[in-house]
Amino acid sequence: MTRFDALKSELVGLRMRLTAATVIPAALIAALVVVEVTGAKLTLTSIALGLLALFTVPLILHHMWRGLFGRYRRWSDRESQIKAEIAGLRQRITAIFDKYRERAKGERFKAAYDLMGKTIQELEESLAVGMFRERREVFVTAFVRAGIAVRVTASIGSPYRCAAADDPARWVQHIERLKCDEIRQYHNHPEHNGKTRPSPMDFRTSRSLKSLLGPHGAKLHSLIICWNRICEWKVFEHDHEQKYWLCFEFDASV
């Protein structure tokens, strides 16, 4: 769980308490006002009066409760602190995205994001930015030696499907020629809640690729990138046995 995920969970709880403390009494006050003024008759006037009370009374109560109740004031102050911290995390993510220029129309994905020669961490940052911008699934194959991507291919698919840019039957030749110790196959899912799971097709693809690699099958890593609400990225790995697990999450607070 990243710092943002923890803050978001805490913020949800705080907002529920703050809302209950203002909206519930405001609804009762609005009902009493409507009954007193209109005699409980359902008219356009009574509806308008009730809605006005529901919009204005919570704000009045908020300021009253801050002055009267220490616990409510602490909740409110903590909510403001969390919102400010989340704004700072968003700024850091924006700065990371701004490091990369937009891919020009017709330009190759791997060239636009300069994927060759990067470490795994650098590669995954570039992929997280590029895949998010495409709004479509992107299939990237990285042949890795000593932690560096020495050969990379990429293809852009549809919003929910993609495929390798080259022939996987030739991957064994590339592994042996380049003396690779890993082959990392990435694609992305459109989830923005920081969670995902492989589709049945993802598992079948992993099983098929492992079979094609033969004695090099253990070098294959099948990976999925997804994001949370502020675009922190997470990388999930899955295998041919229909198992999957979180293997990396970027935390903007670190």
Secondary structure, 3 states (H helix, E strand, C coil): CCHHHHHHHHHHHHHHHHHHHHHHHHHHHHHHHHHHHHCCCCCHHHHHHHHHHHHHHHHHHHHHHHHHCHHHHHHHHHHHHHHHHHHHHHHHHHHHHHCCCCCCCCCCHHHHCCCCCCEHHHHHHHHHHHHHHHCCCEEEEEEEECCEEEEEEEEECECCECCCCCCHHHHHHHHHHHCCCEEEEEEECCCCCCCCCCCHHHHHHHHHHHHHHHHHHHHEEEEEEEECCCCCEEEEEECCCCCEEEEEECCCCC
